[in-house]
Amino acid sequence: MTLARTKIATRSTGDAESRRDFLWRSGGGLGGIALAHLVQNGSALAEPEPGVLSGQLHHPPRAKRVIQLFMAGAASHVDLFDHKPALEKHHGQNSDFGEHVEAFQNGLGPWMRSPFTFRSYGECGKMLSDPVRALGRCADEMAFIHSMVGKTGVHSQA
């Protein structure tokens, strides 16, 4: 038995790609579609424990929108939004975390400061680098989460 491969033309090149490739590229394949369905109808959501929020917030929500930057292949957050003065201090020195750290290729290299200049923006004083300086106009209206950590430098796994 042979399966027919449905071809879909892409906008950018006009070349045809398989439906499977299209679904994978646009949403993680059939698993992504199934997850979207489960989340939409609520069957993937756990019941809240009694007394724990019970579906209610302890304060009225203020945020109207959330923008998540998925930046695979982009410059590092350390070079754009997450100023690290210690990188200036330790630039060029060997890095040693005292434990095994998964690296991209041939181990960890020396510390390297950002190639960009950081400046303070807004009343909050948020440090942003030159490539994203346009965001400085709305720095006081944005929230940056800097508390996420991972045991790997491989961003797709973090």
N, C-alpha and C positions, 0 to 999 in steps of 0.2 A: 504494500500500500504506500502510495506517495502522497505527501501533503503539498497542496498548492501554496505557494508563497505570495501573499497579497503585497503589492508594492504601493507605496505612498510617496508622492513627490514632495521633496522638502522645499521650503520657501527660498532658502538662501542659495542653493545651487541648482534646484530643479531636478537633481538626480533622484532616482527612485530608491527608497529604502524599504526593508521588509516591515511588516506590521509589528512583528516582535521587536525589532530594533527601535521602531518609533515608540512603542509602549515602554520599553526599557529606558530610553533616553528621556522620555517625558514624565516618568513617574515611578521608576523603579520596577517596572515589569508588572506582571499580574499580581504579585504580592502587594504592590503599592495600591493597585486598584481595589483589591480585597480589603486592605487596611482602611482605605478611604470609606468603603461601604460600612465596615464595622463601626468606625468612629462616627459616621453620619447618623446611624440609627441607634447609637448608644450601647450596643451590645458588647463593646470592648471596654466599657468603663466600669470600674469597680464601684460598689456601693460604699458611700462614706460610712465610717464607723460612727456609732451613736455619740453625739456630743462633739464630734470633730467637724467644725464648720457647718455641718448639715446643709451644705450647698449654699450657705450664705457667707458673704464677706464680712469682716469685722469693721469695715469702713466703706464708704461709697466709692466706687471706682472713678478715677479721674482720667485715665488714659482713654483716648478715643481710637487710637490706632497703634499698632506695633509693626515695626519694620525690622525684619531679621535679615542681616547681611550674610548670605551664604557665599563665601569668597574663595571657593576652591580654585587654586591657581593664582590667586591675587597676592599682593604684598602681605607680609606678616602683620598681625595686629600690633606687634611691638614696633613696627616701622610706621604705623598709621595712627593708632588711637591709644596705645598703652605705653606711655613714656616710661622708660626705665633708666633713671640716672646712674644706677650701678653699672650699666653696660658701658657708659662713658668712662667710668673709673677703671673697669677691668678690661677694656678693649685690648685685644691682642694677647691676653694672658690665657694659659691653658684652662679649659673648663674641667671641673671635677665635682661631681655631685655626691661622691661618697657611696654611691650605689649604682647598679647597672641601669643605664638609660638607653632605651631603644633608639637607634639613630637611623637616618635615611640610608646612608651608604657605608662609608668607611670610618665609622666611629665619629666621635664628637671632635669638632675643630675648636680653635680658640674662640673666646668671646668676641663678638663683633657689635660695635655700636651701630645705631641706625644711620644710613647714609643721608637721611633727611633731617632738616632743622625743625624742632618743635617750638611752638609758641603757645602762650596762654590765651584762651578765648572766653568771652562772656564774663558775667559776674562770678560764675562758679570757678573760673580759672582753669577750665579743662584744657589739658595739653593736647594739641593736635599737630600733626606734621604737615609740611607744605603740600603734599599731594591731596590732602583732604581739607585744606584751609577754608574752602567754601562752606563747609559744615560749621565753621566757627560762628557764622551769623545766627545759628539756631542752637548753639552749644548749651544754653540754659534751658532749652526745651527738650533735651535728649537725656536718656538714661543709658549709661554704659555699665555692663556687668563685667567686673574684673575678678570675680570670685571663683570662676570655674578652673579646675585643675585636672591634669591627666598625667599618667605615668609614662606616656610616650610622646615623642616629638612628631610622630607621624599623624598629621592632622585628621586624616580620614578615620582613624581609629580612636581619636581622643574624645 
